[in-house]
Amino acid sequence: MNKNLIGLNAGKVWQLLNNNKRWSYSELKEAVGLSDRDLNAAIGWLAREDKIDFETEGGNDRLFLCVNVYIG
């Protein structure tokens, strides 16, 4: 695994999250087709870039695209 591959995988995940749906980890994993290791690295990349957010609903975590608007 390298940073380039993690970035490419993060792009795949971001494309799926772009539909404004709140995804469970298992739904996302099945849709994107990545291993746990690769998916976790991609999620970490997107979280570090503040592109995604998380919510817990009924004990289940959900991931979704985070939209940041800066007015300056």
C-alpha positions as CSV (number, residue, x, y, z in Angstrom):
1,M,0.0,0.0,0.0
2,N,1.2,3.5,-0.8
3,K,-0.1,7.0,-0.5
4,N,-1.1,7.2,-4.1
5,L,-3.3,4.0,-3.8
6,I,-4.9,5.4,-0.6
7,G,-5.7,8.6,-2.4
8,L,-7.3,6.7,-5.3
9,N,-9.3,4.6,-3.0
10,A,-10.4,7.7,-1.1
11,G,-11.7,9.1,-4.4
12,K,-13.7,6.0,-5.0
13,V,-15.3,6.2,-1.5
14,W,-15.9,10.0,-2.0
15,Q,-17.7,9.2,-5.3
16,L,-20.1,6.8,-3.5
17,L,-20.7,9.3,-0.6
18,N,-21.4,12.1,-3.1
19,N,-25.1,11.0,-3.3
20,N,-25.9,12.5,0.2
21,K,-26.8,9.0,1.6
22,R,-25.6,8.0,5.0
23,W,-23.7,4.7,4.6
24,S,-23.0,2.0,7.1
25,Y,-19.5,0.6,7.0
26,S,-20.7,-2.7,5.6
27,E,-22.8,-1.0,2.9
28,L,-19.8,1.1,1.9
29,K,-17.5,-1.9,1.9
30,E,-19.8,-3.9,-0.3
31,A,-20.4,-1.1,-2.8
32,V,-16.7,0.0,-3.2
33,G,-15.3,-3.5,-3.1
34,L,-12.2,-2.7,-1.0
35,S,-10.6,-4.8,1.7
36,D,-11.1,-3.6,5.3
37,R,-7.5,-2.3,5.3
38,D,-7.9,-0.3,2.1
39,L,-11.3,1.0,3.1
40,N,-10.1,2.1,6.5
41,A,-7.2,3.9,5.0
42,A,-9.5,5.7,2.6
43,I,-11.9,6.7,5.3
44,G,-9.0,8.0,7.4
45,W,-7.7,10.0,4.4
46,L,-11.2,11.6,3.9
47,A,-11.6,12.2,7.6
48,R,-8.3,13.9,7.9
49,E,-9.2,16.2,5.0
50,D,-12.5,16.9,6.8
51,K,-14.5,15.6,3.8
52,I,-16.6,13.1,5.7
53,D,-18.5,13.0,9.0
54,F,-19.9,10.3,11.2
55,E,-23.0,9.8,13.2
56,T,-24.2,7.0,15.5
57,E,-27.8,6.0,15.2
58,G,-29.1,3.1,17.2
59,G,-25.6,1.9,18.0
60,N,-24.7,1.9,14.3
61,D,-22.1,4.2,12.8
62,R,-23.0,6.0,9.6
63,L,-20.6,7.9,7.2
64,F,-21.6,10.7,5.0
65,L,-20.1,13.5,3.0
66,C,-19.3,16.7,4.9
67,V,-19.8,20.0,3.2
68,N,-17.8,22.9,4.5
69,V,-18.5,26.4,3.4
70,Y,-16.1,29.1,4.2
71,I,-17.1,32.7,3.7
72,G,-14.2,35.1,3.9
